[in-house]
Amino acid sequence: MELVFLKLLASEQHGEEFGKVNPIRKVPALKDGDFCLAESIAIMQYLAEKHKTPDHWYPADLQKRARVNEYLSWQHMAIRWHGSKMFWLRLLIPKVLGMSVPQDKMDAALEDLNHSLSLIEDKFLQDQPFIAGEQISLADLVAIVEVMQYFVSGLDVFEGRPKLRAWKDRVQASIGKELFDEAHQAIMGAQERVGQMDGSKMQSLKPKILRLFM
């Protein structure tokens, strides 16, 4: 499999070649021969089934698979959305657009974030090692990336949450520390890259950004 990286801030996703792979013009996208597929969750499920990965990743058992799908269906407009919002409110809007964020907006975003983190602990994990039960699954892979992205915004979401931290440690142990660190390398270095961004290139998007996040 060949990985191709796009420079989103340079609008490479709007180029002609990428448009042939994904007319939605969002990453990630998959091209497998003549077959093209958008959306990260659909891509993960496709690859798990095509390559017949070990059953625990996307279980054949009806109820275990339903638990994986339940989390994957919930996360889009919950923990993932809150992560994106914190990234913009705490980092991009003040440091790149040069605007201050009202405290009430920040407080509301933090409240939403904490609610979603509590749901991961109390609803999805409960007293299990992983979201779907005793073994790691696609749900845990998606969840850990979403939770780790808060570090970009300067938030340690594991502080005061021993259950969440213990789950993170189990995920890391399951996939291996080296792969875990490699997967999150881009996230952990994002603050430095934000400081190097040219805010003038985002001015055309400013009205849309403010509508979404402010």
C-alpha positions, 0 to 999 in steps of 0.5 A: 500500500502506498501512502500519499500525504496532502498539504491541506493548507496548500489546498492540495485536496482541491487538486484534479488528481485527488478529486478523482479519488474523492470528490468530497475532497476530504482526507483520508481517502482510499484507492484500491485498484479502480475502487475509491472510498471516502470516510475514515471509518468506512476505510478501516472497516473495508481494510479489516474485512478485505485483509481478514484481520484478527477477529478482535479488530472487527468481531464477527460476533453480532453483539461485539461488532454492534458495540464497535459500531455503536462507538464508531457511530457516536464519536463523529459529533461527540468526542471528535467534534469537541476535539476539533473545536478545542483545537480551533478555540485554543490554538488556531483562532488565537494564534493563527487568526489573531483573535481572542476567544470569549471565556463563555465559549471556552467554558462551554466547549470544555463542559462538552468535552468533559461530558464526552470523556465521561461517556467514554469511561462510564458508558463505553468502557464501563468495567471492561479493558476495551470498548468492545470487551476483553480485546482491543478493536477498531473502536479503541483505535479511533477513540485513542486518536481522538483523545490524544488530539487534545494534547495539541490544544495543551490539555491533558485529558488523562489528569484526574481520570485514572480509568481513561489513563489505564485504558490508554496504557492498555491500548498502547501496550496492545499495539506497541509503544513504538507504533503508538508513538509513531501514530501520534507523532504528527499530533504531538508536533502540531503546536510547533507547526501552528506557530509557523503557519501564515495566518494570511492564507486563512483569512478567506476562510475566516467567516466560515470558521467563526460561524462554526466555532464562535 
